[in-house]
Amino acid sequence: MFILANKSSVANLYLNELRDISIQTDRLRFRRNMERIGEILAYEISQTFPYKKIQIDTPLAATEGLTFDQDIILGTILRAGIPFHQGFLNIFDKAENAFVASYRHVTDEKGSFEIKTEYCISPGLTNKILILADPMLATGQSLYLAWKTLTDKYGIPAHTHIASIIASKTGVQYIRQHIPDASLWFGAVDEYLNSKSYIVPGLGDAGDLAYGTKL
């Protein structure tokens, strides 16, 4: 498990701004900071890929370079995941993409909920590298359902990378139990969930902060 906040880098500044209530009201800046964390995590994940040598012809001579040896699929959960996903796509600009609409459906006045999925589209995943990006890993249930829906319909990837900006310890444990072979990449891991299953201290509702309050 890799956690950006565990080492000193510029990523900490972006995480600070994402959390800060005096800054996060600027939606453009909020989305860009999500994108930046995606770009940084994409670079970190890229160091784990298999590579192969290729020949490159420059104007002066031939030389060798390295390139990915497996196809990459970037997946995300709509709508909050879109800016975070874009950060990965900025780095892996030739990757194919998958999208899942997975959400909390509140079932009673006490705030109890169940996770539902209404939309899923992806290229084939078999023997490819899947990076599944969800900015907030709270209970882990929606991300697991997204992963299960994708793999049931489109095949089993060679390896799965799970990426979140902020995760809870509860969510991390849930993903480790249900997707034990996945590599985990986080901006930060927070202590607990409140009674409504929101991450504390967290940053609030990432989808609302990025795109406006939903009805």
One Martini backbone bead per residue (centre of mass of N, CA, C, O) as a GRO file, in nm:
protein
  215
    1MET     BB    1   0.095   0.037   0.024
    2PHE     BB    2   0.039   0.371  -0.093
    3ILE     BB    3   0.127   0.701   0.063
    4LEU     BB    4   0.171   1.027   0.003
    5ALA     BB    5   0.160   1.159   0.302
    6ASN     BB    6   0.431   0.995   0.403
    7LYS     BB    7   0.563   1.215   0.218
    8SER     BB    8   0.756   1.472   0.102
    9SER     BB    9   0.547   1.683  -0.104
   10VAL     BB   10   0.339   1.858  -0.316
   11ALA     BB   11   0.087   1.681  -0.255
   12ASN     BB   12   0.022   1.809   0.024
   13LEU     BB   13  -0.090   2.077  -0.087
   14TYR     BB   14  -0.331   1.954  -0.241
   15LEU     BB   15  -0.461   1.819   0.002
   16ASN     BB   16  -0.505   2.070   0.171
   17GLU     BB   17  -0.696   2.215  -0.035
   18LEU     BB   18  -0.916   1.993  -0.045
   19ARG     BB   19  -0.987   2.031   0.274
   20ASP     BB   20  -1.018   2.335   0.267
   21ILE     BB   21  -1.296   2.537   0.318
   22SER     BB   22  -1.159   2.811   0.195
   23ILE     BB   23  -1.091   2.659  -0.098
   24GLN     BB   24  -1.306   2.432  -0.202
   25THR     BB   25  -1.519   2.643  -0.330
   26ASP     BB   26  -1.325   2.621  -0.569
   27ARG     BB   27  -1.397   2.420  -0.825
   28LEU     BB   28  -1.159   2.442  -1.015
   29ARG     BB   29  -0.941   2.384  -0.800
   30PHE     BB   30  -1.051   2.116  -0.702
   31ARG     BB   31  -1.031   1.962  -0.969
   32ARG     BB   32  -0.726   2.011  -1.014
   33ASN     BB   33  -0.630   1.866  -0.754
   34MET     BB   34  -0.738   1.593  -0.832
   35GLU     BB   35  -0.572   1.571  -1.089
   36ARG     BB   36  -0.290   1.590  -0.960
   37ILE     BB   37  -0.308   1.334  -0.792
   38GLY     BB   38  -0.344   1.151  -1.036
   39GLU     BB   39  -0.070   1.213  -1.167
   40ILE     BB   40   0.111   1.119  -0.934
   41LEU     BB   41   0.000   0.828  -0.908
   42ALA     BB   42   0.063   0.744  -1.197
   43TYR     BB   43   0.367   0.758  -1.170
   44GLU     BB   44   0.395   0.552  -0.943
   45ILE     BB   45   0.258   0.314  -1.092
   46SER     BB   46   0.449   0.302  -1.348
   47GLN     BB   47   0.691   0.157  -1.184
   48THR     BB   48   0.530  -0.142  -1.196
   49PHE     BB   49   0.555  -0.198  -1.482
   50PRO     BB   50   0.591  -0.354  -1.767
   51TYR     BB   51   0.870  -0.358  -1.996
   52LYS     BB   52   0.996  -0.262  -2.324
   53LYS     BB   53   1.196  -0.264  -2.594
   54ILE     BB   54   1.269  -0.001  -2.835
   55GLN     BB   55   1.294   0.147  -3.146
   56ILE     BB   56   1.439   0.472  -3.227
   57ASP     BB   57   1.414   0.731  -3.471
   58THR     BB   58   1.615   0.978  -3.523
   59PRO     BB   59   1.763   1.230  -3.710
   60LEU     BB   60   2.063   1.081  -3.637
   61ALA     BB   61   1.960   0.807  -3.485
   62ALA     BB   62   1.948   0.512  -3.330
   63THR     BB   63   1.745   0.399  -3.046
   64GLU     BB   64   1.654   0.325  -2.717
   65GLY     BB   65   1.348   0.225  -2.550
   66LEU     BB   66   1.059   0.249  -2.338
   67THR     BB   67   0.760   0.043  -2.288
   68PHE     BB   68   0.475  -0.083  -2.248
   69ASP     BB   69   0.367  -0.444  -2.208
   70GLN     BB   70   0.068  -0.335  -2.143
   71ASP     BB   71  -0.249  -0.274  -2.123
   72ILE     BB   72  -0.454   0.013  -2.029
   73ILE     BB   73  -0.711   0.065  -1.780
   74LEU     BB   74  -0.937   0.330  -1.706
   75GLY     BB   75  -1.124   0.359  -1.406
   76THR     BB   76  -1.451   0.491  -1.295
   77ILE     BB   77  -1.671   0.681  -1.080
   78LEU     BB   78  -1.962   0.822  -1.105
   79ARG     BB   79  -1.878   1.165  -1.087
   80ALA     BB   80  -1.631   1.218  -0.892
   81GLY     BB   81  -1.397   1.070  -1.075
   82ILE     BB   82  -1.327   1.251  -1.324
   83PRO     BB   83  -1.080   1.432  -1.237
   84PHE     BB   84  -0.903   1.198  -1.141
   85HIS     BB   85  -0.903   1.046  -1.410
   86GLN     BB   86  -0.771   1.275  -1.579
   87GLY     BB   87  -0.495   1.252  -1.448
   88PHE     BB   88  -0.433   0.972  -1.564
   89LEU     BB   89  -0.484   1.050  -1.867
   90ASN     BB   90  -0.250   1.255  -1.889
   91ILE     BB   91  -0.040   1.016  -1.871
   92PHE     BB   92  -0.235   0.782  -2.003
   93ASP     BB   93  -0.320   0.881  -2.319
   94LYS     BB   94  -0.366   0.565  -2.452
   95ALA     BB   95  -0.584   0.473  -2.285
   96GLU     BB   96  -0.838   0.301  -2.185
   97ASN     BB   97  -1.197   0.314  -2.083
   98ALA     BB   98  -1.393   0.314  -1.773
   99PHE     BB   99  -1.748   0.312  -1.655
  100VAL     BB  100  -1.924   0.375  -1.336
  101ALA     BB  101  -2.251   0.373  -1.186
  102SER     BB  102  -2.215   0.434  -0.840
  103TYR     BB  103  -2.436   0.428  -0.545
  104ARG     BB  104  -2.622   0.565  -0.285
  105HIS     BB  105  -2.915   0.412  -0.144
  106VAL     BB  106  -3.153   0.536   0.043
  107THR     BB  107  -3.382   0.349   0.275
  108ASP     BB  108  -3.401   0.564   0.520
  109GLU     BB  109  -3.421   0.810   0.774
  110LYS     BB  110  -3.136   0.708   0.906
  111GLY     BB  111  -2.936   0.650   0.640
  112SER     BB  112  -2.960   0.402   0.511
  113PHE     BB  113  -2.778   0.186   0.272
  114GLU     BB  114  -2.726   0.104  -0.075
  115ILE     BB  115  -2.558  -0.037  -0.343
  116LYS     BB  116  -2.562   0.090  -0.683
  117THR     BB  117  -2.588  -0.014  -1.034
  118GLU     BB  118  -2.657   0.138  -1.376
  119TYR     BB  119  -2.359   0.167  -1.513
  120CYS     BB  120  -2.150  -0.007  -1.770
  121ILE     BB  121  -1.826   0.052  -1.934
  122SER     BB  122  -1.594  -0.150  -2.142
  123PRO     BB  123  -1.333  -0.292  -2.223
  124GLY     BB  124  -1.142  -0.540  -2.230
  125LEU     BB  125  -0.953  -0.693  -1.945
  126THR     BB  126  -0.790  -0.919  -2.039
  127ASN     BB  127  -0.454  -0.896  -1.954
  128LYS     BB  128  -0.478  -0.625  -1.817
  129ILE     BB  129  -0.446  -0.303  -1.678
  130LEU     BB  130  -0.615  -0.192  -1.384
  131ILE     BB  131  -0.735   0.141  -1.305
  132LEU     BB  132  -0.917   0.223  -1.010
  133ALA     BB  133  -1.085   0.538  -0.963
  134ASP     BB  134  -1.161   0.675  -0.631
  135PRO     BB  135  -1.150   0.945  -0.431
  136MET     BB  136  -1.349   0.789  -0.213
  137LEU     BB  137  -1.277   0.553   0.052
  138ALA     BB  138  -1.493   0.434   0.265
  139THR     BB  139  -1.629   0.135   0.277
  140GLY     BB  140  -1.581  -0.004  -0.033
  141GLN     BB  141  -1.845  -0.102  -0.179
  142SER     BB  142  -1.857   0.057  -0.449
  143LEU     BB  143  -1.582  -0.034  -0.558
  144TYR     BB  144  -1.632  -0.335  -0.553
  145LEU     BB  145  -1.881  -0.334  -0.736
  146ALA     BB  146  -1.735  -0.214  -0.977
  147TRP     BB  147  -1.525  -0.438  -1.010
  148LYS     BB  148  -1.726  -0.677  -1.037
  149THR     BB  149  -1.880  -0.572  -1.281
  150LEU     BB  150  -1.639  -0.555  -1.473
  151THR     BB  151  -1.530  -0.855  -1.444
  152ASP     BB  152  -1.794  -1.003  -1.520
  153LYS     BB  153  -1.821  -0.857  -1.816
  154TYR     BB  154  -1.480  -0.811  -1.913
  155GLY     BB  155  -1.285  -0.949  -1.721
  156ILE     BB  156  -0.959  -1.043  -1.613
  157PRO     BB  157  -0.703  -0.892  -1.500
  158ALA     BB  158  -0.371  -0.902  -1.441
  159HIS     BB  159  -0.411  -0.618  -1.282
  160THR     BB  160  -0.497  -0.425  -0.984
  161HIS     BB  161  -0.553  -0.075  -0.927
  162ILE     BB  162  -0.612   0.122  -0.639
  163ALA     BB  163  -0.744   0.466  -0.633
  164SER     BB  164  -0.714   0.734  -0.384
  165ILE     BB  165  -0.721   1.021  -0.209
  166ILE     BB  166  -0.927   0.915   0.022
  167ALA     BB  167  -0.916   0.695   0.301
  168SER     BB  168  -1.027   0.446   0.501
  169LYS     BB  169  -0.962   0.193   0.711
  170THR     BB  170  -1.219   0.039   0.643
  171GLY     BB  171  -1.186   0.039   0.332
  172VAL     BB  172  -0.914  -0.101   0.319
  173GLN     BB  173  -1.004  -0.366   0.453
  174TYR     BB  174  -1.226  -0.438   0.250
  175ILE     BB  175  -1.044  -0.457  -0.004
  176ARG     BB  176  -0.846  -0.669   0.105
  177GLN     BB  177  -1.071  -0.889   0.130
  178HIS     BB  178  -1.205  -0.862  -0.181
  179ILE     BB  179  -0.906  -0.756  -0.322
  180PRO     BB  180  -0.614  -0.902  -0.247
  181ASP     BB  181  -0.436  -0.841  -0.529
  182ALA     BB  182  -0.438  -0.549  -0.496
  183SER     BB  183  -0.319  -0.232  -0.546
  184LEU     BB  184  -0.255   0.047  -0.322
  185TRP     BB  185  -0.351   0.406  -0.374
  186PHE     BB  186  -0.284   0.703  -0.173
  187GLY     BB  187  -0.299   1.010  -0.033
  188ALA     BB  188  -0.485   0.922   0.221
  189VAL     BB  189  -0.545   0.794   0.565
  190ASP     BB  190  -0.818   0.771   0.765
  191GLU     BB  191  -0.962   0.673   1.062
  192TYR     BB  192  -1.288   0.725   1.008
  193LEU     BB  193  -1.639   0.681   1.038
  194ASN     BB  194  -1.937   0.794   1.047
  195SER     BB  195  -2.280   0.741   1.073
  196LYS     BB  196  -2.280   0.807   0.735
  197SER     BB  197  -2.003   0.709   0.603
  198TYR     BB  198  -1.795   0.935   0.649
  199ILE     BB  199  -1.498   1.074   0.625
  200VAL     BB  200  -1.260   1.117   0.903
  201PRO     BB  201  -1.198   1.419   0.804
  202GLY     BB  202  -1.160   1.457   0.516
  203LEU     BB  203  -1.380   1.678   0.271
  204GLY     BB  204  -1.645   1.557   0.185
  205ASP     BB  205  -1.821   1.598  -0.114
  206ALA     BB  206  -1.669   1.558  -0.411
  207GLY     BB  207  -1.899   1.594  -0.617
  208ASP     BB  208  -2.011   1.864  -0.510
  209LEU     BB  209  -1.739   2.025  -0.519
  210ALA     BB  210  -1.700   1.983  -0.834
  211TYR     BB  211  -2.041   2.019  -0.944
  212GLY     BB  212  -2.251   2.030  -0.724
  213THR     BB  213  -2.543   2.005  -0.581
  214LYS     BB  214  -2.752   1.750  -0.524
  215LEU     BB  215  -3.090   1.624  -0.505
   0.00000   0.00000   0.00000
